[in-house]
């Protein structure tokens, strides 16, 4: 899969992660989108590096989607832990 494919997958994975973890994030839509793209790359890297599961070149491979959404979820959780939830009043 090309870099453009990973970016599109990251956009979709970020949207799925946002649906699974609702709430307002400090960064809004653009921040969540960037987290989705980086999370897709992170999930693919973790999958190939530590789980010994090579990522297929097929865009519709289930393992690729699970890795991308999982990476996005992990990154979104870490982002919220580091920068807090914007629902809190300061």
C-alpha positions as CSV (number, residue, x, y, z in Angstrom):
1,X,0.0,0.0,0.0
2,X,1.4,3.4,-0.9
3,X,1.9,6.4,1.4
4,X,-1.4,7.9,0.1
5,X,-3.2,4.7,1.0
6,X,-1.8,4.8,4.6
7,X,-2.9,8.5,4.9
8,X,-6.4,7.7,3.7
9,X,-6.5,4.6,6.0
10,X,-5.3,6.9,8.8
11,X,-8.0,9.4,8.2
12,X,-10.6,6.7,8.4
13,X,-9.0,5.0,11.4
14,X,-8.9,8.3,13.2
15,X,-12.6,8.8,12.6
16,X,-13.3,5.3,13.8
17,X,-11.2,5.9,16.9
18,X,-13.1,9.1,17.6
19,X,-16.4,7.3,17.4
20,X,-15.1,4.6,19.8
21,X,-13.7,7.3,22.2
22,X,-16.2,10.1,22.0
23,X,-15.5,13.4,23.7
24,X,-13.9,16.7,23.0
25,X,-10.2,16.5,22.4
26,X,-7.8,19.4,22.8
27,X,-7.0,19.9,19.1
28,X,-10.3,19.4,17.5
29,X,-10.9,17.8,14.2
30,X,-7.5,18.5,12.7
31,X,-5.7,17.1,15.8
32,X,-7.8,14.0,15.7
33,X,-7.2,13.5,12.0
34,X,-3.4,13.9,12.5
35,X,-3.6,11.4,15.4
36,X,-5.4,9.0,13.1
37,X,-2.8,9.2,10.4
38,X,0.1,8.8,12.9
39,X,-1.8,6.1,14.7
40,X,-2.2,4.1,11.5
41,X,1.5,4.2,10.9
42,X,2.2,3.3,14.5
43,X,-0.3,0.4,14.5
44,X,1.3,-0.9,11.3
45,X,4.8,-0.6,12.7
46,X,3.8,-2.4,16.0
47,X,2.1,-5.1,14.0
48,X,5.1,-5.9,11.9
49,X,7.8,-5.3,14.5
50,X,6.5,-6.9,17.6
51,X,3.6,-9.1,16.6
52,X,5.4,-10.6,13.7
53,X,2.3,-10.0,11.5
54,X,3.3,-8.4,8.2
55,X,0.9,-5.8,6.9
56,X,-0.6,-6.7,3.6
57,X,-0.5,-4.4,0.5
58,X,-4.3,-4.9,0.2
59,X,-6.3,-1.9,1.5
60,X,-9.2,-4.1,2.5
61,X,-7.2,-6.4,4.7
62,X,-8.8,-6.9,8.1
63,X,-5.5,-7.0,10.0
64,X,-4.4,-3.8,8.4
65,X,-7.6,-2.0,9.6
66,X,-7.3,-3.5,13.1
67,X,-3.7,-2.4,13.4
68,X,-4.6,1.1,12.1
69,X,-7.6,1.6,14.4
70,X,-5.7,0.1,17.3
71,X,-2.8,2.5,16.8
72,X,-5.1,5.4,16.5
73,X,-6.9,4.4,19.7
74,X,-3.7,4.1,21.6
75,X,-2.4,7.4,20.4
76,X,-5.7,9.1,21.1
77,X,-5.7,7.8,24.7
78,X,-2.1,8.9,25.2
79,X,-2.9,12.3,23.7
80,X,-5.8,12.8,26.1
81,X,-3.7,11.7,29.1
82,X,-0.9,14.2,28.2
83,X,-3.0,17.2,27.2
84,X,-6.2,16.5,29.2
85,X,-9.8,16.5,28.2
86,X,-11.1,19.9,27.0
87,X,-14.4,19.3,28.7
88,X,-12.8,20.3,32.0
89,X,-13.1,23.9,33.0
90,X,-9.9,25.6,34.0
